[in-house]
Amino acid sequence: MVQINWTGEAQSWLKDIYDYIAADNPEAAARTAEGIYEKAQLLKKYPEAGYRYESQSSRHVRILLYGH
């Protein structure tokens, strides 16, 4: 079973996205943050989805796009 671990950077980005949208529409911000979280859950079923982030570390980091 695949385990999803959010990097600190990804967590920070998600908070920044939420905060930016929430300034105008808190409900939309919550829906967007939840949508991004749910998109990431697809990796449990499809662990090779998205783009592999190449880095010097041995961690297996994936990048998924969200939205239209």
Secondary structure as GFF3:
##gff-version 3
##sequence-region A 1 68
A	DSSP	alpha_helix	8	22	.	.	.	ID=ss1
A	DSSP	alpha_helix	26	45	.	.	.	ID=ss2
A	DSSP	beta_strand	51	53	.	.	.	ID=ss3
A	DSSP	beta_strand	61	63	.	.	.	ID=ss4
###
